[in-house]
Amino acid sequence: MLLEQLNELLAQTSIELTDEQKLKLVKYVELLDKWNKAYNLTSVREPSQMMVKHILDALVVAPHINGKNYIDVGTGPGLPGIVLAIALPDTQFILLDSLGKRVRFLTQVKHELGLSNVTPVQSRVEEYQAPVKLDGVLSRAFASIQDMLQWCEHLIDDSGKFIALKGQYPDEELASLPENIKFEENIILEVPGLDAQRHLIILNKA
């Protein structure tokens, strides 16, 4: 059962969620599984695998999110944005994707889970103008760090951060940062049940 699996995984972290938040995460996996059959939203087919590779993989980022307004670029089926929105109900997340079917799925998830802090948007990132001042740009498997910076630089001012969710440490990408971008921090993330490296790379404007 997915809820039991989620509880077991959470017990291996310091993350505390309410029963309501846990049920929303389970419902999200169920929706992802249901829509995936027709919409091909993720290559992960098994709900139990989604719980590790999608839910926990995004949840471990939550303790490192400070601020009130974020954009998840290239969000796909809502990763990490939907998961973070459930875990951080007082933080607003714009979920941006260029594919209509993904945005339709996100709109359904928002409706069924009652997520008032989520705004799904269909747009190319380089053409999008945020309606509010953003604290950060989130990117998971969206592009290289160089592409992320180039396409998203207009979205934040000097106080905002670029937050990239990476697998292996991206030595080469970080070795060739533009002059106006400063490396701030690398956080090694531990994902219960996942035998793979995870790094959270935080950059800001110099």
C-alpha positions in Angstrom: 0.0 0.0 0.0 1.3 3.4 -1.0 0.6 5.2 2.3 2.5 2.5 4.2 5.4 2.8 1.8 5.4 6.6 2.1 5.4 6.4 5.9 8.3 3.9 5.9 10.3 6.2 3.6 9.5 9.3 5.6 10.7 7.6 8.7 14.2 7.6 7.2 14.2 11.4 6.9 13.7 14.4 9.2 10.6 15.5 7.1 7.4 15.7 9.0 4.1 15.8 7.2 0.4 15.8 8.3 -1.9 12.9 7.5 -3.6 15.2 5.0 -0.3 16.0 3.2 0.5 12.3 3.0 -2.9 11.4 1.5 -2.4 14.2 -1.1 1.0 12.7 -2.1 -0.6 9.3 -2.4 -3.5 10.7 -4.5 -0.9 12.5 -6.7 0.9 9.2 -7.4 -2.5 7.6 -8.2 -3.4 10.4 -10.6 0.1 10.2 -12.2 -0.3 6.5 -12.7 -3.8 6.8 -14.1 -2.9 9.6 -16.6 0.5 8.1 -17.5 -1.2 5.3 -19.4 -2.7 7.8 -21.9 -0.4 10.8 -21.6 3.0 9.2 -21.1 4.0 11.7 -18.4 6.9 9.7 -17.0 9.0 6.7 -17.9 8.5 5.4 -14.3 5.6 3.0 -14.6 5.2 1.5 -11.2 3.4 3.6 -8.4 5.8 2.1 -5.8 8.8 3.3 -7.9 7.1 6.7 -8.4 7.0 7.1 -4.6 10.8 6.8 -4.4 12.0 8.3 -7.7 9.5 11.2 -7.8 7.9 11.9 -4.4 10.8 11.3 -2.1 13.3 12.6 -4.7 11.4 15.9 -4.6 10.5 15.9 -0.9 14.1 16.0 0.3 14.4 19.4 -1.4 11.7 20.9 0.8 13.8 21.7 3.8 16.1 23.8 1.6 13.3 26.0 0.1 13.1 29.4 1.8 10.9 32.2 0.5 7.4 32.6 -0.7 7.4 32.5 -4.5 9.0 29.9 -6.8 8.8 28.8 -10.4 9.4 25.2 -11.5 10.6 25.4 -15.1 10.1 22.4 -17.3 8.0 20.9 -14.6 6.7 18.0 -16.7 4.0 16.2 -14.6 4.8 18.5 -11.7 8.2 17.5 -10.4 9.3 18.8 -8.1 6.6 21.6 -8.0 3.5 19.6 -7.0 5.4 17.6 -4.3 6.9 20.8 -2.8 3.5 22.6 -3.0 2.0 19.8 -0.9 4.9 19.9 1.6 5.1 23.7 1.8 1.5 25.0 1.7 2.5 28.5 2.5 4.8 28.8 -0.5 3.5 29.7 -4.0 4.6 27.6 -7.0 4.3 28.5 -10.7 4.5 25.3 -12.7 5.7 26.0 -16.2 5.7 23.6 -19.1 5.4 24.1 -22.9 3.3 20.9 -23.4 -0.4 21.3 -23.2 -1.1 17.7 -22.1 1.2 18.2 -19.1 -0.5 21.5 -18.1 -3.9 19.9 -18.4 -2.7 17.1 -16.0 -1.4 19.7 -13.6 -4.6 21.6 -13.7 -6.5 18.4 -12.9 -4.1 17.7 -10.0 -4.5 21.2 -8.6 -8.3 20.8 -8.7 -8.5 17.3 -7.3 -6.0 17.9 -4.5 -7.2 21.4 -3.7 -3.8 23.0 -4.1 -4.4 26.8 -3.9 -0.7 27.5 -4.0 -0.1 26.1 -7.5 -0.4 27.9 -10.8 0.0 25.8 -13.9 1.2 27.8 -16.9 1.7 26.7 -20.5 4.5 28.7 -22.0 8.1 28.5 -23.3 10.3 29.7 -20.4 12.2 32.3 -22.3 8.9 34.0 -23.2 7.4 33.9 -19.8 7.2 37.0 -17.5 6.4 36.2 -13.8 3.5 38.3 -12.3 5.3 38.4 -8.9 8.8 38.8 -7.6 10.3 35.3 -7.5 12.6 34.0 -4.7 13.9 31.2 -7.0 13.9 29.2 -10.2 13.7 25.4 -9.7 14.8 23.0 -12.3 14.9 19.2 -12.3 16.2 17.3 -15.3 15.1 20.3 -17.4 18.4 21.2 -19.1 22.0 21.9 -18.5 22.9 24.6 -15.9 24.0 26.8 -18.8 20.7 26.5 -20.6 18.8 27.0 -17.3 20.7 30.3 -16.7 20.3 31.5 -20.2 16.6 30.8 -20.4 15.6 31.8 -16.9 17.9 34.8 -16.1 15.1 37.3 -16.7 12.8 35.6 -14.1 14.7 36.6 -11.0 16.6 39.7 -9.7 19.8 39.9 -7.7 18.0 38.5 -4.6 16.7 35.4 -6.3 18.3 32.0 -6.6 18.7 29.3 -9.3 18.1 25.9 -7.7 19.1 22.9 -9.9 18.2 19.3 -8.9 21.0 17.2 -10.3 22.1 13.6 -10.1 25.9 13.4 -10.2 27.8 16.5 -9.3 28.0 18.6 -12.5 31.7 19.5 -12.4 31.9 20.6 -16.1 28.7 22.7 -16.0 29.9 24.5 -12.9 33.4 25.1 -14.3 32.0 27.3 -17.0 29.5 29.6 -15.2 28.9 33.0 -16.7 30.8 35.9 -15.0 27.6 37.3 -13.6 26.6 34.1 -11.9 28.0 32.9 -8.5 28.1 29.4 -7.1 26.5 29.6 -3.7 26.2 26.0 -2.4 26.0 22.3 -3.2 23.8 20.2 -0.9 24.1 16.5 -1.0 20.6 14.9 -0.8 19.9 11.5 0.7 16.8 9.9 -0.9 15.6 6.8 1.0 15.2 3.8 -1.3 17.3 5.4 -4.1 20.7 4.1 -4.8 21.9 7.1 -6.8 23.6 10.4 -6.2 21.5 13.6 -5.7 22.9 17.1 -5.5 21.1 20.4 -5.0 23.1 23.2 -6.7 22.3 26.7 -5.6 23.5 29.7 -7.7 22.8 33.4 -7.6 23.5 36.5 -9.6 26.9 38.0 -8.6 
